[in-house]
Every structure is written in C-alpha cells, then in structure tokens.
Amino acid sequence: MSAVGREKQGVAGSVITRLTPQDASFYRLESSSNPMHIGSLAILRNPGSTGNSGRRPLDYDRLVELVEARLPLVPRYRRKVREIPFALGRPVWVDDAGFDITYHIRRSALPEPGTDAQLHDLVARLASHPLDHTRPLWEMYLVEGLAGGRCAVFTKTHSALVDGDAALEIGHVILDSSAAPRELADDAWTPHREPADLELLIGAILHLATQPREAFDVLRHQGAEAFAFVDATGKAVKKMVSMVRAAAVGFADSPLNTRTSRNRRFEVARTDLEDYRKIRRRFDCSINDVVLSVVTGALRNWLLSRGEVLTESSALRAVVPMSVYSEGPDGQLKPAGRVTSLLVDLPVGEPNPVIRLSHLRHATEVHTKHQHGVRARTLVHMAGFAPASLHAMSVRAASTFAEHTFNLVITNAPGPQRPMYIGGARMLEMYPVSPLLRYQALSIGITSYDGRVFYGLNADRDAMADIAVLTASVHESMEEMLGACVQ
C-alpha cells in the first residue's frame, strides 16, 4: 500500500500520519551535537559551464523546477512533524500548509575556481547543523563555482523521514539515466489544513483508546509516580551501561569513541571498482568482504600513525549495515530487497592483508545467520539512484544495536554502473555523508557508481583532526591488497 494509502483522516478534515516507533526514536534521538540527518554529495559536470552542446545549464531555477516536479514521488518531503500536546503519543506527520520550496533548496558558491578541499569544508559545515524541526526535515544546496566547469548538489534528509518502503530519499528520484530529464505528470498539490493542537490531542486520545498497551506506556511515563520509577531505573541503566562499555571490544580505549562536538570534518577517497572485482576473484570472496578489508587496513595504518599499540588480537568492532545485492551479467549491482546489519570485528592488529580478508570473510558468513534487517521493498522496484535511500536505511539498521557496543558504523550501498544525470548535468562522483551516532567520532559511507567506489568519511572535528591520514590510508590499504593478489 502506498504512503498516501496509509494516511489517516483527521477529525476535522486534516490529514495526519503517526510516526512509527522507529521514526519517533530517530526524531527524538537528535541533539545539537548529533544531528540525525543523512547527507548525499553529488559532483556534476555542468553542460552550460563548458560551452558544449548548447544545453541549458543546471542553475538554481532549474534545480527548483526539477525537484518540484519530483516531489510527488516523495510526498513526505512536503510534510512536517507535529508533537502531540502533553506528549500523549508519538508525533505525527502533517502537510506543511506554508510549504516553501525555496526555503529548502538553497544556493551556495565557492570562490572560483573552487577546489575539492573547499567543497569538503563547506559540506562539513552544512552537515554540522541540525535541520529546522518546524518545517519538512530536508535541505538541498546547489554549490556553484567548482573548478573545471563543475557544480555540486548536497542534500540533507532526516533519518526519521526515510524508511525505504513508504518514503524514499529525494536523491533517489531526482536523477535520470539520460541527459533529458524524464517527464512526469503535473502535480496539482494542495496542502490539507494543518490540525490544531486540540485536534491532535483528541486524535491521540482516540488512538490510545484502541491501543491499550500503548496507552499504558504513555500513562506510565506521564504519571507522577513514574518519575521516581524512571529515576531508579535510570541509575540501574547507568550501571548496566558502564558494565557494557567496559565489556565492549576496544570501546573504552578506542580514539573513535568520545563525546562528539557540534562540528565536523569531511574527507573523500576515490577507488576503482575493477580493483575490488580483481581481489574478489583472486580470493573467492564478496565485494563487501573486500571493502571491509580495505577499510580495516586503512584503520590499522591510521591507528599506527597515532602511536597506538596493536597486537595480533587487536580489533575494532563495526556495525556494518549493507544492502544485500548481486552482480548481474551486465555488471550492474542490484539490491535484493533488504538491508542487513552485521556486528563485525575488524582485525586491525593483523599485519597480513590476506589473513585480514580471510577473517572478515568468515565473520560475515557467520553473522549472516544472525543479521538485523530492514525492508527495502519500494526502492528495489523503483527506477532511479538507490544508494541515497539505502544509506539512510543503513543508519536505521545500525540503530538496532546498543551504543557502547561498537566503535564505528560503515555503510555500503551499490549504485548503477552507468552515467546518471541531474537536470542534464552528468554526475561524476557521489559521496554519502552518514551521521555520527552518540559517542561515535567517525562514520564511513561507501557507494559504487559508474565503475568507481567512493568513500565519504564524516568525522568529529575535535576528535579527528588527522582524518586526512585515514583518507590517504584507504589508498595505501588498496595497494596492499592488490599487491597480495600477485604474490
């Protein structure tokens, strides 16, 4: 059933949809130091900047026009979150009666000729700021002035908004497989009236009347006696968390785990997909295994550069949400219908790259039997660029694990192995910008596209001043793996 089909009519003609428990948890998980939005950076060759083809360039007006035409495919992007008075139940999605697309799509420019380093600094600043919770939870930036006739589109979408089933990430639908954007039927969207607080309250009470278990939970948390209960429970939870933290592999001593600041650093790495295929064929493993092995080698080199003492048993524990996919005869990497989340120990203490890969291959095989998964039904059957939605879903899958039990999150999502376009501008590179969960100083997002594999490293600015060392180590680790192939 579509998202529209699941919407519920309000008590006075307004249309509301209650956030799912997971949506609500993401919405409330956010803090000023941990914005819970997923980012996507696309670097484009703008046809109007190179003087070729006579095609209309991708400028601000054209981007607004394109996004506005595609909004019917992602209806939640015109809806905002409203809290229920007195917190009687989960928040709801409602139409934003004052929706202004020019508020969400913004324009930025680098001093020409803008460098990649300047772009990455801009992305880090934009990724540091939470979204405006009084409006639909997304923003998009057209960044002009990049050297070589390029521009960039950076998108931020709150993780509560994207579930891969009823709601996709907007980057999924604004791309086309040709320079001529596909035509869609005109959208005569008219917002439903926003419900008043009293309507939300009445609707919540009627909902709770049919959901006794949920009503009991709400009343328990709202009752006066519950405060004492919560206080006592909180002390027990703190004690338990401290025990879990001490027991977690590498957590207490890892430089990757600390209280995060409000600021970020962003770096990228570019590699060739054929290199991963070469290693996969040589060692009879999956591309995902090779990706993890390259990341493990990079983390090892980075830790050594910091003077960390590593033994052969040293490991970092990673939550690895990965889309399950297969490679077709045409070379396309295709999602298989779900995103799985594995808890994997990365053997950073192992100096031999072949043994590291063997450990990881065995670990992923074992953990496949005990994986956490989220659905990806809609995006599998929908044309467009899937990785943006897959990365958003991967963050949701990672949240199923308790904090203090892992060191970092590594998301990996396959993309099409053919050129894609935004408003006629060819996409050259695409980088995920995954959020930092609490006490996580680093997240690594990886996407394959058009024969290359792109790494986006989002890091806490204070804890990861040497993020460039880790980025360079990705290439060193890949060279080490390729060298092992010819031995």
FENKA-V768980 format. One record per residue. N is the residue number from 1. PHI is phi in whole degrees, 0 to 359 (none if undefined). NEAR is the number of other C-alpha atoms within 8 Angstrom. D_FIRST is the distance of its C-alpha to the first C-alpha in whole Angstrom. Layout:
N,PHI,NEAR,D_FIRST  N,PHI,NEAR,D_FIRST
//
This chain:
1,none,4,0  2,288,6,4  3,299,9,7  4,295,5,8  5,294,6,6  6,269,8,7  7,291,9,10  8,242,7,13  9,285,8,16  10,285,11,19  11,286,8,23  12,224,6,24  13,92,8,22  14,277,12,20  15,248,14,17  16,228,12,16  17,225,10,14  18,286,8,16  19,298,11,16  20,292,7,16  21,306,7,19  22,289,8,19  23,303,11,18  24,296,12,21  25,294,9,23  26,295,11,23  27,298,10,24  28,272,6,27  29,287,7,28  30,295,9,29  31,221,6,33  32,296,8,35  33,269,9,37  34,224,12,33  35,298,13,31  36,258,14,27  37,252,12,26  38,264,14,25  39,250,13,28  40,216,13,28  41,246,12,31  42,248,12,31  43,257,12,35  44,235,14,35  45,266,11,38  46,276,14,38  47,299,16,40  48,284,11,41  49,269,8,43  50,253,7,45  51,74,7,46  52,254,7,45  53,69,5,43  54,69,7,43  55,285,8,39  56,294,7,38  57,289,10,38  58,277,13,35  59,248,7,36  60,300,9,35  61,298,6,34  62,290,9,32  63,296,11,30  64,300,11,29  65,299,8,28  66,294,10,26  67,297,9,24  68,299,8,24  69,289,10,22  70,264,11,20  71,302,11,19  72,301,7,16  73,282,6,14  74,227,11,15  75,301,10,14  76,293,10,15  77,288,11,18  78,246,10,19  79,238,12,19  80,236,15,21  81,263,12,22  82,239,8,24  83,281,8,25  84,278,14,26  85,306,8,30  86,63,4,32  87,56,7,29  88,275,10,27  89,116,10,24  90,289,12,22  91,299,11,22  92,230,12,19  93,271,13,17  94,224,14,19  95,299,13,20  96,273,12,23  97,298,8,25  98,256,4,28  99,304,7,26  100,228,6,28  101,296,8,27  102,287,7,31  103,286,6,31  104,274,9,28  105,259,11,30  106,236,11,33  107,241,9,36  108,220,8,39  109,216,8,42  110,265,12,44  111,295,6,48  112,292,7,48  113,277,9,48  114,292,11,46  115,263,8,46  116,297,7,43  117,297,6,44  118,294,9,44  119,297,11,40  120,295,11,40  121,296,10,42  122,296,8,39  123,300,10,36  124,300,13,38  125,293,11,38  126,294,7,35  127,290,11,33  128,283,11,36  129,263,9,34  130,296,9,31  131,284,10,29  132,282,7,30  133,282,8,27  134,270,6,28  135,227,10,26  136,307,13,23  137,272,12,23  138,201,11,24  139,215,11,27  140,222,11,28  141,237,11,32  142,266,16,34  143,254,13,37  144,255,11,40  145,93,13,43  146,292,16,43  147,299,9,45  148,76,5,45  149,68,11,43  150,254,13,40  151,222,13,38  152,218,12,35  153,237,12,31  154,246,13,31  155,240,12,27  156,240,12,27  157,226,13,23  158,295,12,23  159,297,15,21  160,291,11,20  161,277,11,17  162,255,14,16  163,237,12,14  164,76,15,13  165,242,10,10  166,274,9,8  167,223,12,12  168,253,13,14  169,281,13,18  170,296,10,20  171,298,11,22  172,292,13,19  173,245,12,19  174,270,11,23  175,269,12,24  176,231,14,25  177,272,9,27  178,219,9,30  179,291,12,32  180,267,7,31  181,301,10,27  182,291,5,25  183,271,4,24  184,238,6,21  185,297,4,21  186,301,5,22  187,254,6,20  188,264,4,22  189,284,4,20  190,233,4,22  191,292,7,21  192,289,9,21  193,298,9,24  194,289,10,24  195,289,12,24  196,284,6,28  197,303,8,29  198,296,7,29  199,296,11,26  200,297,11,24  201,295,11,27  202,296,9,26  203,299,10,23  204,294,11,23  205,295,9,26  206,296,8,24  207,295,8,21  208,295,11,24  209,296,8,25  210,261,6,22  211,231,8,22  212,300,8,26  213,293,6,26  214,295,9,24  215,298,11,27  216,298,8,29  217,298,8,29  218,297,10,29  219,296,8,32  220,298,8,33  221,282,8,33  222,266,7,34  223,291,8,37  224,297,6,41  225,291,6,41  226,293,10,38  227,298,9,40  228,294,8,43  229,298,8,40  230,296,8,39  231,298,8,42  232,295,8,43  233,295,8,40  234,300,8,40  235,296,8,43  236,294,8,42  237,296,8,39  238,300,8,42  239,295,8,44  240,295,8,41  241,298,9,40  242,297,8,43  243,292,8,44  244,296,10,41  245,298,11,42  246,293,8,45  247,278,6,44  248,295,11,41  249,295,9,42  250,73,11,44  251,294,14,42  252,297,8,45  253,258,5,47  254,274,8,45  255,290,7,45  256,278,10,42  257,236,12,41  258,200,9,42  259,292,8,41  260,274,13,40  261,270,9,41  262,271,10,39  263,243,11,40  264,232,14,39  265,238,15,40  266,225,12,38  267,226,11,40  268,227,10,38  269,222,11,40  270,240,8,39  271,225,9,40  272,261,9,39  273,298,10,37  274,298,8,39  275,296,9,41  276,293,11,38  277,296,9,38  278,297,8,42  279,293,12,42  280,299,12,39  281,294,8,41  282,292,7,44  283,247,6,43  284,53,6,40  285,223,9,38  286,264,8,34  287,298,9,34  288,301,7,32  289,298,12,35  290,295,13,38  291,303,9,36  292,297,10,36  293,294,12,40  294,297,12,41  295,297,10,39  296,298,12,41  297,298,13,44  298,294,15,44  299,295,11,43  300,300,10,47  301,298,10,49  302,294,11,47  303,298,9,48  304,295,10,52  305,295,7,52  306,271,6,52  307,81,6,55  308,292,7,52  309,272,5,54  310,244,9,52  311,251,7,53  312,298,9,51  313,269,8,49  314,296,11,48  315,211,11,44  316,247,13,41  317,264,14,38  318,240,13,35  319,275,15,31  320,238,13,30  321,282,16,26  322,226,12,25  323,289,14,23  324,279,10,23  325,212,9,24  326,228,8,27  327,260,9,29  328,279,8,29  329,297,5,32  330,272,5,32  331,86,7,32  332,285,9,28  333,264,12,27  334,245,10,23  335,299,11,21  336,255,9,20  337,116,9,17  338,202,12,18  339,246,16,20  340,255,14,23  341,232,14,26  342,248,14,29  343,254,10,32  344,236,12,35  345,273,10,39  346,270,11,40  347,283,14,44  348,291,15,45  349,278,11,49  350,277,12,49  351,283,7,51  352,271,6,50  353,296,12,47  354,290,8,47  355,292,8,47  356,302,14,44  357,298,11,42  358,298,8,43  359,300,9,42  360,291,15,39  361,299,11,38  362,294,8,39  363,296,10,37  364,291,11,34  365,295,8,34  366,293,8,35  367,286,11,32  368,301,8,29  369,284,6,30  370,230,7,29  371,271,9,26  372,265,9,24  373,225,9,20  374,230,9,17  375,288,9,14  376,220,13,14  377,296,10,11  378,293,9,10  379,291,12,14  380,295,10,15  381,262,6,14  382,252,6,14  383,292,6,18  384,136,10,20  385,260,11,22  386,287,11,20  387,305,11,23  388,302,13,22  389,289,15,19  390,295,13,20  391,293,15,23  392,299,14,21  393,292,14,19  394,296,15,23  395,297,13,24  396,297,9,21  397,296,14,22  398,296,12,26  399,289,7,26  400,287,7,25  401,263,7,29  402,292,6,32  403,293,7,34  404,74,11,37  405,250,12,36  406,209,13,36  407,263,15,38  408,200,13,35  409,247,12,32  410,236,12,31  411,258,14,28  412,219,13,28  413,225,12,25  414,283,14,26  415,233,13,26  416,292,11,27  417,262,11,30  418,213,8,31  419,296,11,32  420,235,11,29  421,224,14,30  422,240,14,29  423,55,13,30  424,90,15,33  425,268,13,34  426,287,12,34  427,280,13,32  428,264,9,35  429,216,9,34  430,217,12,31  431,233,14,31  432,284,15,29  433,232,14,30  434,280,16,29  435,288,13,30  436,268,15,33  437,284,7,32  438,300,8,34  439,64,11,38  440,247,14,36  441,273,16,39  442,210,13,37  443,229,14,34  444,239,13,34  445,249,15,31  446,228,14,31  447,221,15,29  448,264,14,31  449,199,14,31  450,51,9,33  451,86,10,35  452,229,11,36  453,238,12,34  454,248,15,34  455,254,13,35  456,247,15,34  457,251,13,36  458,256,16,36  459,219,14,38  460,291,15,40  461,294,10,43  462,284,9,45  463,281,11,45  464,235,11,44  465,295,8,47  466,258,6,48  467,300,10,44  468,296,8,46  469,294,8,47  470,295,12,44  471,299,13,43  472,297,9,46  473,291,13,46  474,299,13,43  475,291,11,45  476,298,9,48  477,294,12,45  478,295,9,44  479,298,8,48  480,296,9,49  481,294,12,46  482,295,10,47  483,296,8,51  484,292,9,50  485,290,8,48  486,257,5,52  487,277,4,54
//
